[in-house]
Amino acid sequence: QLEVPLGGTGPLEAPRFLVVEMAAAAETKARLQRKAIPILLEVERCAQGTAWPLTDVHCSRRGMPCLVMGLESWTPTAGEQRAMAKSMKTSTGLDVEVRLVSADHLRAEIPSVTE
């Protein structure tokens, strides 16, 4: 479920992150922004734990627009990641890659994420 973090814990303190990255170079940040809500709803539908969306559309180290969600108590399998990407393509028309990034690699993978 998508939740707003309570207390002193925030999404950047999550142990792992789900990254939904545009797969095609021609896709733009604005297009991903327009499709963010359906993508977040798909993550919410699949989540077996808490998923906290980070604000804004970020840019991966490959230069691709992406959405980032902090995950707590849920680690989607490779199969679940592929199923989410396929479902997101069906519901939004966007070709995306869904991948898991550990907290200690987040800033290397998504340089636009800051404290």
Order of alpha helices (4+ residues) and beta strands (2+ residues): beta-alpha-alpha-beta-beta-beta-alpha-beta-alpha
